[in-house]
Amino acid sequence: MNAKANLAPRRTNQSDIQPRRMDFEFDEGVPRYWVGGDQFKTLLLSALSCTFPEGERFFVRSVRHYQPHITDPKLKEEVKGFIGQEAHHGNEHEAFNAFLEARGIPASKVEDFVRRGLKWQGKFLSPKRQLAKTCALEHFTAMLAETILEFPEMLEGMDERVLPLWLWHAVEESEHKSVAFDVYQDQEGGYWTRTSEMAVTTLEFLGFTIFHYFQLRAGMDDKRDLRSVLRGINWLVGKPGWLRRLGPAYLSYYRRDFHPSQQDSRALREAGLKRLAKMLNRPELAQPAA
């Protein structure tokens, strides 16, 4: 994998949330099953990637709806950073999904499904509900991102030509994890909507991730590796049980006094950026925005 642009973030707003334009290129030698040859892990992570382009755009729309009404100077600048980072995430995963498609993983099938589903939600959910859903999904992505940053072995075996994409995404998800939540508290507020939407979104997130895995699997030309599935289930809920480990962080969202910043992850992000800079041989990536 190469990243063509200058990786040091250039200041686009007056906050600590600065977009990094990566322009990743994916080596043609990367195999179809790019997580250690493991079919289940590859397709599960591919299913997540397939949801990102339209999902990130949904997040941006839900926050941008309230952007003109925000008066807090700090939050206004953070929203600019949030929108910039999410836009780049969508673009990079769109390129990665096209790469998956070329490898025989039918990413466009899932992308089309997600696009239709989010269009429907945008039509029938109120702006408040859409923002609450964004807060819930941002909590999921932050939990997963910070687990990746704290436990690099979670992605052990991932092809090192693909790993920088996921590491970069994890760092930036952690950086902006509070923004949508702060917009919700500033513009709408309300414990019931926030937590009830999390409950609904949890079922959607788990259910649709499984469904998208099967969508990808059904569109492929080789046999299902049942041993890979069993190992993958153990990886998620057995030992090491990465999904199970998210329990305490997930449940914290239902506290009335919850705020994403209660989990201080600055050291994890700094370590992640140093690792990314080393992997790409670009030391400027680990430097503050100019």
Number of C-alpha atoms within 10 A of each C-alpha: 19 15 16 11 11 14 20 21 19 14 16 15 17 15 17 14 25 27 25 22 21 21 18 19 17 17 12 11 7 16 13 18 19 22 21 14 15 19 21 23 24 19 24 19 15 26 27 18 23 30 24 22 23 23 22 23 19 22 22 22 18 25 26 17 13 18 16 9 12 14 11 10 10 12 19 20 17 23 25 21 24 25 23 19 23 24 18 19 27 20 19 21 24 21 16 21 25 15 19 24 15 13 15 14 25 22 27 16 15 21 22 13 16 20 16 12 13 17 13 11 13 16 11 11 13 12 17 20 20 23 29 29 27 27 30 26 22 23 23 20 17 23 24 19 24 20 19 20 26 16 13 12 12 17 16 12 13 20 17 15 19 19 18 24 22 18 21 21 20 23 24 22 25 27 21 24 23 20 24 28 24 18 26 21 15 15 14 16 15 12 13 11 16 25 19 16 20 24 15 12 19 17 11 12 17 10 11 17 19 14 14 24 20 14 20 21 20 14 13 12 9 9 9 13 11 11 12 15 15 11 15 20 17 15 17 16 13 13 12 13 15 19 16 13 14 14 11 9 15 15 10 14 18 16 10 12 9 12 15 21 13 10 11 10 15 12 11 19 24 15 15 23 24 17 19 22 20 14 15 16 11 15 16 16 20 20 14 12 17 9
